[in-house]
Amino acid sequence: MNETRSWPLERVLFLMAGTMTALGALLSAIVSPWFLLLVAFVAVNQLAYATIGACGASIVLTRFFGFRSAMGGAR
């Protein structure tokens, strides 16, 4: 079997969201509370993905980087 194994789209999205949320919380505590806007932006994107099945990051990851959903035909 010469199959290339890749992370599913949802796993990459969770990784990105968790990283950006932690970074935004850390920066808001250390630098400025304005970094909480980053956390809010991540939350809006997560809600968009959960409700309509797509967000900006998922579109970029599927079109340009070839990630596929673990749910089959869904985005």
N, C-alpha and C positions, 0 to 999 in steps of 0.2 A: 504494500500500500504506500503510495507516494502522495498521500493527501496532506495538504497544508492545513494545519489546525489554526483557527483564528478565534479570537474572543467574539462572542455575539455582541451585537449593537447595544443591547440593554446593559450588558456588563461594562462596556466602555463608557456609556452615559452615566451609570452610577459612579464609576471611578472619577470621571470628570466633575460631576456635581459634588461629590464628597470632598474632593480636593479643593475646589473653588469655595465651597462653604466654609471649610476649615480655614483656608487662607483669608477669606473675608472676615471671619470672626476674629482671627488672630490680629490682622491688621487694624480692625476697628478697636481692639483693646489696646494696641500698642501705639498706633499712629493717629487715627482719627475715626470718630464714629461714622463718618461719611462712607466708610468701607462697608457698612451694613447694606448699602445700596447694591453691592455686588451679591450679597446673600439674597436679597429680594429678587434680583435679576435671575439668579439660579432657580429660586422657588417658582417664579413665573414660567420659566422654561420647563421645569418638571411638571407643573400643572398642565401646560400645553401638551406635553408628550402624553400625559395620562389621559387627557380628555379627547384630543383629536388625533393622537398617534404620531405626531411629528412636532419637532421643534427645530430651531436653527442648527443646533449641533447635530441632530440626527440626520438632517438633510445633507449637511456637509460631509459627515462620516460615511453616508451611503453613496453619495454621488462621486466624491473625490477619492475616498480611501477604500471603497469596496466592502465596508462592513455590512453584514446581513443580520436581520432580526432572528432571534431564536424561536420566534413564534411562527415561522414559515412565511406565509404570504403577507402578513401584516407588516407595516412599516416599522 
